[in-house]
């Protein structure tokens, strides 16, 4: 993995952990997911229009289909993630979901996309996964209220992370869709998919805006920024390297959960963090 790709991924990891902290603070209804999607589409529209009109970056039927597929996968991901946060702690749901996703996507990339990472990169990915397991599977955490339900949501969320990672890698790599346009298109699609639900629960949508507008604005700005950086790295870096390296955000998110949300068990988390840092170094060198 190149230094430029690693820099993009680490910057994205910090931004990703930050928006998840805001998302956990809101722990919102599915209408919060709709609100974030609408705001993201609106905020990034000027740049998307500039790319289409002034830089003449085309959007053909194939690109629209890829955006639609990405929108469906991301819609499921965000709804499940929010349900997980409503049921359990940030330091349980976030690491477990983020750890499951790269494990599955890396395996699929090796099996179906023909990617062949080096032995050192594979060892690094395994260390990241080991760190995630150490971080999330403590008995004290699983005894917490709602933890089992949260684990189920986190695991299913991780499956959708793997699915959209592979889908979007093909979109920006094989089909050369511009990362910002792909992300903007899936945000627009996600807002359209969730609009009927939001209209049926309009009072909940209004309540989310009234009580969590600052979190919604923050998440709406940070989600696309984080993912555009990752998509850019995926244009010239294999998924089996990018997906595990992104998971340094687990360390950042766990520190944020401990510091801002008073979620403890520091010793075990430091051990897990050490394993993940070594894993990322292995991925970068490999």
N, C-alpha and C positions, 0 to 999 in steps of 0.2 A: 504494500500500500504506500502511495506517495505521501510526502509530508503535507502537500496541499490538500489531498483528500482527508487526511487525518485531522488537519486544522478545521476544515469544514464540518466534519462529523463531531468534533469536540465542542465547537461553537454551537452546533445544533443540539447537542446533548444538554448543555446548560440552559438553553432557551426552552427545550422540551420539558425539563424538570420544573422550570419556573411556571410554565403554563399549567402543568399538572397540579402544582401546589395551589394555584388560583382555582383550578377546576374542583379540587377537593374541598377548598374553602366554601365554594358555592354548593357542592353536592346536589346539583340541580336536577329538576324534572327533565324529561326528554325535550320539553320546550326550550330549556336552556341550550341544548345541543342545536336546536333550530335557530335560536337567536344568534349563537356564535357563528353558524354557517352563513346566515344572512349578512352579518356584520363583516365577516371575512371577505365575502364576495364583493361587498360595497367598497371596503377599504382598498382592495387590490385591483378594483376595476380600472382606475386610470392607467396603471402600469400595463395591465393586460391589453387595454384598448390601444395604448401607444405601441406595444409590440406588434399588434395586428395591423394597425393603420400605417404607422410611420416606418417600422422595420419590416413590414410586409411578411410577417411570419404566418404561414398558412395554417388554417384549421379545416381539414377535409373531413369526409364522412368517417374515415378510419380513426382520425384523432377524436372526433366526437364520440365514437363508440368506446374508445379507450377511456375518455373522460367519464362517460356514463357508467362503465364498469367500475372505475375507481370510486365514483360517487357512491355506488351501492355498497361497496366493501367498507368505505370509510364511514358511511352512515351507521352500519352495524357496529363497527368498532367504537365509535363515539357513544352510541346509546348504551352498549354493554359496559364500557368503561365507566360511564356515569352511574350506572346501576351498581357496579362494583364499589364505587366510592360512597354510595349511599348505604352500602351494607358493611363496609369494613374500612380499615385504616389505610392511609396513603402508603405507609411502609410495608404493607402486605400486598395490596392490589397492584401498585405500580411496579415493584420489582418482579412479581410473579408474571404479570402480563408481558412486561418488556423482556423477560428472560425466555418465556415460551416462544414468543414470536421469532427471534433470530435463530433459535435452535431449529425450529421447523423450516424456516425459510432457507437457512444454509443447507440443511439436508436436502430440501427439494431442489435447490440450485445445483447441488452436486449430482443428484440423481437424474434430473430432467433437463437442466440447461447446459450440462456438460462442463461446468466449472470445476477446476482442479486446483484447490488451494494447496500450499506447501504444508509439510508436516508441522512446521513451527506455527503456521497460521491455524491449523486444526487444533494444535495444543492450546493456543491462545483462546480460541473459541470455547474449548472445553473448560478452561479455567474460568472464563466468564460465566458459563453455565453453572459450574461448581459454586462460584461465589453467589449466584442468584439463589441456588438451593440452600446454601448455608444461611443466607439472609432471611429467607422467607419461611423455612420449615421448622422453626423453633416451636416447641410445645406450648410455650407461654403465649405465643401469637395465635396459635390455632384454638386456644381456649377462650379467646376474647369473643365478646358477643357479636354474632353475625359473621364470624370468621369463615365458617364453612361455606356459607352462601357467597361470601366475597371471593373465596378461592375458586368456586365454580365460575363465577363471572370473569375472574381474572384469566383463567385457563382458556375459556372460550374467546375472550378478547385477544389473547395471544395468538390463537388460531387465525383470527382475522388480520392481525398484524402481519403474520406470515403471508397470508393471501394477498393483501394489498401491496406488500413489499415486492413480491414476485411480479405481480401485475404491472405495477408502476415502473419496475426495472425494465420490463419489456417495452413499455410505452416510451420512456426516455432514451433507452438504449437502441433496441432493434428498430423501433418506428420513429425515433428522433423527434418526439414531441417535446417542445420547450418546457422545462420544469415548471416555470412560473405559470404558463398557460394550462398545463395539466392540473396543477394544484388549484388554480382559480376555477377551472372548469368543474373539478370535483366538488369544490365548495358551493358553486352555483347549483350544481346538480343535487347536492345534499340538502340545500335549502328548499329546492323544489320538491324533493321527495318527502320532506318533513312538514311542508306547509299544510297539507290536509289535516295532519295530526295537530299542528299548532292551532288551526282554526277551530277544531273540535274542543280544544282545551285552552281557549283564548284567555280565560281568567288566570290560568296558571302561567301563561306566557307573560301577561302583564305583571303578575307577581314576581316572576323571575327578573324582569327588567327593573322593577321598583326596588327589589332587595339586593340584586346581584349585578347591577349594570356595570360597575367598575371591573368586576371579575370577568364579565362577558366581553367587555371591550379589550381587556388585557389578553384574554385567551384568543380572541378573534385576530388580534395583531400578531401574536407570537406563534400560533399554530402554523400558519402558512410560511412564515419566515424560517422556522425550524425545518420544516419539511422540504422547502425549496433548496436549502443548503444540502440536505441529504440526497435529494434527487440529482442535484448537480454533481455530487461525488459519485453517484451511481452511474452517471454517463460514461465514466472512464475507469470504474473500479468494480470488481466482481461483487455480487450480492453476498457471497460467503465470507467476504472481508468486511463489507460495510455493515451488514446486519448485526453481527456481534459487537463490533466496535462502537456502535451507537449506544450500547448498553452501559457505557460509563455514566450515562444519565441516571442509572440506578443508584450509583454512589451519591451523586449530587442530590437526587430526589430524597434519598434516605437521610442525608444530612439535613436537608430542609425540613423533612418531617420531624426529625428529632429536635431541631432547634425551634421551629415555629409552631409545631403542633404537639410538642411534649411527648413524643413517642420514643421510649427508651431502649434498653438492651444494647448499650453502646459497644461492649466488648465483642459480641458476636458479629455486629455490623462492621467493626473495624477489620476483623479477620476476613469477612466476605469482601469488603472493599479492597483489601490487599490482593486477594485472588483476582478480582476483576481488573485492577490496574495492571497486574502482570499479564493478564490475558490480552488486554488492549496493546501492551508493548509487543507481545508476540505477534498479534495481528499486523501491527504497523511494520515491524521488521520483516515479517514473512511476506 
